[in-house]
Amino acid sequence: MIDRLFPQTGTGPRIAIVAGEASGDLLGAQLIEALQRAIPDARFSGIAGPKMKALGAHSVVPMEKLAVRGYVEVIRHLPELLRIRRELKQAIVRERPDLVIGIDAPDFNLGLEATAKAAGITTIHYVSPSIWAWRSERLKKIGKAVSHVLLLFPFEEPLYRQAGIPATYVGHPLADMFPVEPNRELYREQLGVSEKALAFAMLPGSRQSELELHATLFIEAAKQLAERYPHAVFLVPFITRETRDMFERRMWQLEAQELPFRLMFGHAHDAMLASDAIIVASGTAALEAMLAKRPLVVTYKLSNLTYRMVKKKIKTPYVSLPNALAGGFVVPELLQHDATVENLVQAVTNMVDDKRFGARLNACFTDFHEQLRCNAAERAAQAVLALLNKRR
């Protein structure tokens, strides 16, 4: 039961802020930090992860409660999610914060924002849903729910302008974090990767549901790549003990415990920057792989029921962010039934063996990086401050 949204006392502006997963926690923390430089007495409360809480944000429920993906998975947790959102709506209407900011998690946040906007509270949605790829009908729902949208990608701005929804392109904070010209040797030295090694970064997903569907695919692909490349090493970062344990159990089940795996806690960016090629489950990690300027293959699997439901709504031939930025295929995508060990190994070897491909990809990715590198947190904070000052 959410008794009170803002337990903190003070006279500064009250900003309700809701993040649904680790990537949202990072965006939220960077935004809070930028806002605190301008309004040090601002109070932040809602649903926050560890990075946001470290900056003083109050979380009324654990952020992990919202970190659910896929139709089938959401249905299983729906009663609890609806209860949390209902109580949060009631608290927002009751306490009337100066602003409501929803970070990503559109299926949760847009309903929350719609209630707040109907009550006369200014609402901001940070990170557009992937309307360019699927479910473009959500634009109408977004328009009813938000006062303003903060966009991460330049190709999104014309879509919102055409729909008459106020929006600002701020760039992507990850582009500010990654070096434009990464020093691969430095990162290899930090991780203890030999100069002779052919390093593959493997990112099978951050959720347990993703590991269930991807672990076998990645491990079996590693088996074949190790046979082809005797000096191969596989850097596999995880963000939780649970996902690491799941992957390690699958290694033993598949008799792959002797392969040169390096299972790591965190350090995903370091693993990518130290690698010669990257295999990544689609999502924000595909963008991170692009910013690392490494050849990459994007793959992803969903439960069969979820995939059948999603497939009907996809309106582009690609789903990964590198290809969306290019407006076409620059990296291979192996999704659902195409996500086989044979296809994955073939795609990786094609890239590794063709040095000219890697050079072309590096130039392309550098161009995208420079487009996205806009000091995003500061630009987002300026947009938020403008709306806050207008309301006050």
C-alpha positions as CSV (number, residue, x, y, z in Angstrom):
1,M,0.0,0.0,0.0
2,I,1.4,3.4,-1.0
3,D,0.5,5.6,1.9
4,R,2.5,8.7,0.9
5,L,4.4,9.5,-2.3
6,F,6.6,12.3,-0.9
7,P,7.6,11.5,2.6
8,Q,10.4,14.1,2.4
9,T,9.8,17.6,3.7
10,G,10.9,20.7,2.1
11,T,9.8,23.7,0.0
12,G,11.5,22.7,-3.4
13,P,9.6,21.4,-6.4
14,R,8.2,17.9,-6.1
15,I,8.8,15.7,-9.1
16,A,7.2,12.3,-9.4
17,I,9.5,10.0,-11.5
18,V,9.0,6.4,-12.5
19,A,11.6,4.1,-14.1
20,G,10.9,0.5,-14.9
21,E,14.2,-1.2,-15.5
22,A,18.0,-0.7,-15.4
23,S,18.3,1.4,-18.5
24,G,15.6,3.7,-17.1
25,D,17.4,3.9,-13.8
26,L,20.5,5.1,-15.6
27,L,18.5,7.7,-17.6
28,G,16.7,8.8,-14.5
29,A,19.9,9.2,-12.4
30,Q,21.5,11.3,-15.1
31,L,18.5,13.5,-15.4
32,I,18.1,13.9,-11.6
33,E,21.8,14.8,-11.3
34,A,21.4,17.5,-14.0
35,L,18.3,18.9,-12.4
36,Q,19.9,19.0,-9.0
37,R,22.6,21.3,-10.3
38,A,19.8,23.8,-11.3
39,I,17.3,23.2,-8.5
40,P,19.2,21.6,-5.5
41,D,16.1,21.5,-3.3
42,A,14.0,19.5,-5.8
43,R,12.4,16.3,-4.3
44,F,12.1,13.2,-6.4
45,S,9.8,10.2,-5.6
46,G,8.1,7.4,-7.4
47,I,9.7,4.2,-8.6
48,A,13.5,4.3,-8.7
49,G,16.4,2.0,-9.1
50,P,19.7,2.0,-7.2
51,K,21.3,4.8,-9.2
52,M,18.4,7.1,-8.8
53,K,18.1,6.2,-5.1
54,A,21.8,7.0,-4.6
55,L,20.9,10.6,-5.6
56,G,18.1,10.8,-3.1
57,A,15.1,9.7,-5.1
58,H,12.5,7.9,-2.9
59,S,11.0,4.6,-4.3
60,V,7.6,3.6,-3.1
61,V,8.0,0.0,-4.5
62,P,11.1,-1.9,-5.8
63,M,11.8,-1.1,-9.4
64,E,12.2,-4.8,-10.2
65,K,8.4,-5.2,-9.9
66,L,8.1,-3.4,-13.2
67,A,10.9,-5.2,-15.1
68,V,8.7,-7.6,-17.0
69,R,8.8,-8.1,-20.8
70,G,6.5,-9.9,-23.2
71,Y,2.8,-10.4,-23.4
72,V,2.8,-13.8,-21.6
73,E,5.1,-12.6,-18.9
74,V,3.2,-9.4,-18.3
75,I,-0.1,-11.3,-18.0
76,R,1.4,-13.5,-15.2
77,H,2.3,-10.3,-13.2
78,L,-0.7,-8.2,-14.3
79,P,-2.7,-8.1,-11.0
80,E,0.3,-6.8,-9.1
81,L,1.3,-4.3,-11.8
82,L,-2.3,-2.9,-12.0
83,R,-2.4,-2.6,-8.2
84,I,0.9,-0.7,-8.1
85,R,-0.2,1.6,-10.8
86,R,-3.7,2.2,-9.3
87,E,-2.1,3.2,-5.9
88,L,0.5,5.4,-7.6
89,K,-2.2,7.2,-9.6
90,Q,-4.2,7.8,-6.4
91,A,-1.1,9.1,-4.6
92,I,-0.2,11.5,-7.5
93,V,-3.8,12.9,-7.8
94,R,-3.9,13.2,-4.0
95,E,-0.5,14.9,-3.5
96,R,-0.3,16.8,-6.9
97,P,3.4,17.0,-7.6
98,D,4.7,19.8,-9.8
99,L,5.7,17.3,-12.6
100,V,5.3,13.6,-13.4
101,I,8.1,12.1,-15.4
102,G,7.7,8.5,-16.8
103,I,10.9,7.0,-18.1
104,D,10.4,4.4,-20.8
105,A,8.1,1.5,-19.6
106,P,5.2,2.8,-21.8
107,D,2.7,0.2,-21.0
108,F,2.9,1.2,-17.3
109,N,3.8,4.9,-17.5
110,L,1.4,6.1,-20.2
111,G,-1.7,5.1,-18.2
112,L,-0.1,6.8,-15.1
113,E,0.7,9.9,-17.1
114,A,-2.8,10.1,-18.6
115,T,-4.4,10.2,-15.1
116,A,-2.0,12.9,-14.0
117,K,-2.6,15.0,-17.1
118,A,-6.4,14.7,-16.7
119,A,-5.9,16.0,-13.2
120,G,-4.1,19.1,-14.6
121,I,-0.5,18.0,-13.8
122,T,2.2,18.5,-16.4
123,T,3.5,15.1,-17.6
124,I,6.7,14.2,-19.4
125,H,7.6,10.9,-21.1
126,Y,11.3,10.3,-21.4
127,V,12.1,7.8,-24.2
128,S,9.6,7.3,-27.0
129,P,8.1,3.9,-27.4
130,S,9.3,2.2,-30.6
131,I,6.5,3.6,-32.7
132,W,8.9,3.6,-35.7
133,A,9.0,-0.2,-35.5
134,W,5.6,-1.4,-34.3
135,R,2.4,-0.3,-32.6
136,S,2.3,3.2,-34.3
137,E,-1.3,3.5,-33.2
138,R,0.1,4.3,-29.7
139,L,0.7,7.9,-30.9
140,K,-2.9,8.8,-30.1
141,K,-2.5,7.4,-26.6
142,I,0.8,9.2,-26.1
143,G,-0.8,12.5,-27.2
144,K,-3.6,12.1,-24.6
145,A,-1.2,11.2,-21.8
146,V,1.8,13.6,-22.1
147,S,2.5,17.3,-22.1
148,H,5.9,16.7,-23.7
149,V,8.1,13.8,-24.9
150,L,11.9,13.6,-24.6
151,L,13.4,11.7,-27.6
152,L,16.6,9.8,-27.8
153,F,16.8,9.4,-31.6
154,P,16.7,12.0,-34.4
155,F,14.4,9.9,-36.7
156,E,11.6,10.1,-34.0
157,E,11.2,13.9,-34.1
158,P,9.3,14.1,-37.5
159,L,6.9,11.4,-36.3
160,Y,5.9,13.5,-33.3
161,R,5.8,16.8,-35.2
162,Q,3.4,15.2,-37.7
163,A,1.2,13.9,-34.9
164,G,1.2,17.4,-33.3
165,I,2.7,16.1,-30.0
166,P,5.3,18.5,-28.3
167,A,8.6,16.7,-28.3
168,T,12.3,17.5,-28.0
169,Y,15.2,15.5,-29.3
170,V,17.9,15.4,-26.6
171,G,20.3,12.7,-27.9
172,H,21.2,9.5,-26.1
173,P,23.1,9.6,-22.7
174,L,25.0,6.4,-23.7
175,A,26.5,8.2,-26.6
176,D,28.0,10.7,-24.1
177,M,29.4,7.9,-22.0
178,F,31.2,5.9,-24.8
179,P,34.4,7.2,-26.3
180,V,34.1,8.2,-29.9
181,E,37.5,6.6,-30.7
182,P,37.8,3.7,-28.2
183,N,41.2,2.3,-27.3
184,R,40.6,-1.4,-27.6
185,E,44.1,-2.3,-26.4
186,L,43.5,-0.4,-23.1
187,Y,40.3,-2.2,-22.4
188,R,41.8,-5.6,-23.2
189,E,44.7,-4.9,-20.8
190,Q,42.2,-3.9,-18.1
191,L,40.3,-7.2,-18.5
192,G,43.4,-9.3,-18.9
193,V,42.6,-10.4,-22.5
194,S,45.7,-11.5,-24.4
195,E,46.7,-9.6,-27.5
196,K,46.6,-12.9,-29.4
197,A,43.1,-13.8,-28.3
198,L,40.0,-13.3,-30.5
199,A,37.6,-11.9,-28.0
200,F,33.8,-12.3,-28.5
201,A,31.5,-10.3,-26.2
202,M,28.3,-12.2,-25.6
203,L,25.2,-10.5,-24.1
204,P,22.3,-12.9,-23.9
205,G,20.0,-10.5,-22.0
206,S,19.6,-9.0,-18.6
207,R,16.4,-10.8,-17.6
208,Q,16.0,-14.4,-16.4
209,S,13.3,-14.8,-19.1
210,E,15.8,-13.8,-21.8
211,L,18.4,-16.2,-20.4
212,E,15.9,-19.1,-20.6
213,L,15.5,-18.5,-24.3
214,H,19.0,-17.4,-25.2
215,A,21.5,-19.3,-23.1
216,T,21.6,-22.5,-25.1
217,L,21.9,-20.6,-28.4
218,F,24.8,-18.5,-27.2
219,I,26.7,-21.5,-25.6
220,E,26.3,-23.8,-28.6
221,A,27.5,-21.0,-30.9
222,A,30.5,-20.5,-28.6
223,K,31.3,-24.2,-29.0
224,Q,31.5,-23.9,-32.8
225,L,33.4,-20.6,-32.7
226,A,36.0,-22.1,-30.3
227,E,36.5,-24.9,-32.8
228,R,37.0,-22.5,-35.7
229,Y,39.1,-20.0,-33.7
230,P,41.6,-21.7,-31.4
231,H,42.5,-18.4,-29.6
232,A,38.9,-17.4,-28.9
233,V,37.7,-16.1,-25.6
234,F,34.1,-15.3,-24.6
235,L,33.4,-12.3,-22.4
236,V,29.9,-12.7,-20.9
237,P,28.8,-9.9,-18.5
238,F,25.8,-10.2,-16.2
239,I,24.0,-7.7,-13.9
240,T,22.6,-10.2,-11.4
241,R,23.7,-13.3,-9.6
242,E,20.6,-15.1,-10.8
243,T,21.3,-14.7,-14.5
244,R,24.9,-15.6,-14.1
245,D,24.0,-18.8,-12.2
246,M,21.4,-19.7,-14.9
247,F,24.0,-19.3,-17.6
248,E,26.6,-21.4,-15.7
249,R,24.1,-24.2,-15.0
250,R,23.3,-24.3,-18.8
251,M,27.1,-24.5,-19.5
252,W,27.3,-27.6,-17.4
253,Q,24.2,-29.1,-18.9
254,L,25.6,-28.6,-22.4
255,E,29.1,-29.9,-21.3
256,A,30.6,-26.5,-22.2
257,Q,32.3,-25.8,-18.8
258,E,35.8,-26.2,-20.4
259,L,35.2,-23.5,-23.0
260,P,37.1,-20.2,-22.5
261,F,34.2,-18.3,-21.0
262,R,34.8,-15.3,-18.8
263,L,31.7,-14.8,-16.7
264,M,31.7,-11.2,-15.4
265,F,29.6,-9.1,-13.0
266,G,28.9,-5.8,-14.7
267,H,31.6,-4.3,-17.0
268,A,29.4,-4.9,-20.1
269,H,30.8,-1.7,-21.7
270,D,34.4,-2.8,-21.0
271,A,33.7,-6.3,-22.5
272,M,32.3,-4.8,-25.7
273,L,35.1,-2.3,-26.0
274,A,37.7,-5.1,-25.5
275,S,36.1,-7.4,-28.0
276,D,36.7,-8.2,-31.7
277,A,33.0,-9.0,-32.3
278,I,29.8,-8.9,-30.3
279,I,26.8,-11.1,-30.2
280,V,23.9,-9.3,-28.5
281,A,20.3,-9.8,-27.6
282,S,18.3,-7.0,-29.2
283,G,17.5,-4.0,-27.1
284,T,19.6,-1.2,-25.6
285,A,22.6,-3.5,-25.6
286,A,22.5,-3.4,-29.4
287,L,23.0,0.4,-29.3
288,E,25.8,-0.1,-26.8
289,A,27.5,-2.6,-29.1
290,M,27.2,0.0,-31.9
291,L,28.8,2.7,-29.8
292,A,31.7,0.3,-29.0
293,K,32.3,0.3,-32.8
294,R,32.6,-3.5,-33.1
295,P,31.1,-5.8,-35.7
296,L,28.0,-7.2,-34.1
297,V,25.1,-9.7,-34.7
298,V,21.7,-9.0,-33.2
299,T,19.6,-11.9,-32.1
300,Y,16.4,-12.4,-30.1
301,K,13.8,-14.9,-29.1
302,L,10.4,-14.6,-27.5
303,S,8.0,-17.2,-26.3
304,N,6.1,-18.5,-29.4
305,L,2.8,-17.0,-28.2
306,T,4.3,-13.6,-27.5
307,Y,6.1,-13.7,-30.9
308,R,2.9,-14.4,-32.8
309,M,1.2,-11.5,-31.2
310,V,4.1,-9.1,-31.7
311,K,4.8,-10.1,-35.3
312,K,1.4,-8.8,-36.5
313,K,2.3,-5.3,-35.3
314,I,5.8,-4.9,-36.6
315,K,5.9,-2.5,-39.5
316,T,9.7,-2.4,-40.4
317,P,11.9,-5.2,-41.6
318,Y,14.4,-4.6,-38.8
319,V,14.1,-4.1,-35.0
320,S,17.5,-3.2,-33.8
321,L,18.6,0.4,-33.1
322,P,21.7,0.4,-35.4
323,N,19.5,-0.6,-38.3
324,A,16.8,1.9,-37.3
325,L,19.4,4.7,-37.3
326,A,20.6,3.6,-40.8
327,G,17.1,3.2,-42.2
328,G,18.2,-0.3,-43.4
329,F,20.3,-3.3,-42.6
330,V,23.9,-2.5,-41.6
331,V,24.1,-5.4,-39.0
332,P,22.5,-8.8,-39.3
333,E,19.4,-9.6,-37.2
334,L,18.6,-13.2,-36.4
335,L,15.1,-13.3,-34.8
336,Q,13.0,-16.1,-33.5
337,H,13.0,-19.0,-36.0
338,D,16.1,-17.6,-37.7
339,A,18.0,-17.5,-34.4
340,T,19.7,-20.8,-34.9
341,V,23.3,-21.8,-33.9
342,E,24.2,-22.4,-37.6
343,N,22.9,-18.9,-38.7
344,L,24.6,-17.2,-35.7
345,V,28.0,-18.8,-36.3
346,Q,27.9,-18.1,-40.0
347,A,27.0,-14.4,-39.5
348,V,29.8,-14.0,-36.9
349,T,32.4,-15.7,-39.0
350,N,31.4,-13.6,-42.1
351,M,32.1,-10.4,-40.1
352,V,35.3,-11.6,-38.4
353,D,36.9,-12.9,-41.5
354,D,36.1,-9.8,-43.6
355,K,38.3,-7.0,-42.3
356,R,37.0,-4.5,-44.8
357,F,33.5,-5.0,-43.4
358,G,34.7,-4.1,-40.0
359,A,36.3,-0.9,-41.3
360,R,33.1,0.2,-43.1
361,L,31.1,-0.6,-40.0
362,N,33.4,1.5,-37.8
363,A,33.0,4.5,-40.1
364,C,29.2,4.1,-40.1
365,F,28.9,3.6,-36.3
366,T,31.2,6.7,-35.7
367,D,28.8,8.8,-37.7
368,F,25.8,7.5,-35.7
369,H,27.7,8.1,-32.5
370,E,28.3,11.8,-33.3
371,Q,24.7,12.3,-34.2
372,L,23.6,10.9,-30.8
373,R,26.3,12.7,-28.7
374,C,24.4,15.8,-27.6
375,N,25.0,16.1,-23.8
376,A,21.6,14.4,-23.4
377,A,21.1,14.8,-19.7
378,E,21.7,18.5,-19.8
379,R,19.4,19.0,-22.8
380,A,16.7,16.8,-21.1
381,A,17.0,18.8,-17.9
382,Q,16.6,22.1,-19.8
383,A,13.4,20.8,-21.4
384,V,12.1,19.7,-17.9
385,L,13.1,23.1,-16.3
386,A,11.2,25.0,-19.1
387,L,8.0,23.0,-18.4
388,L,8.5,23.4,-14.6
389,N,9.0,27.1,-14.8
390,K,6.0,27.5,-17.1
391,R,3.8,25.6,-14.6
392,R,5.1,27.5,-11.6
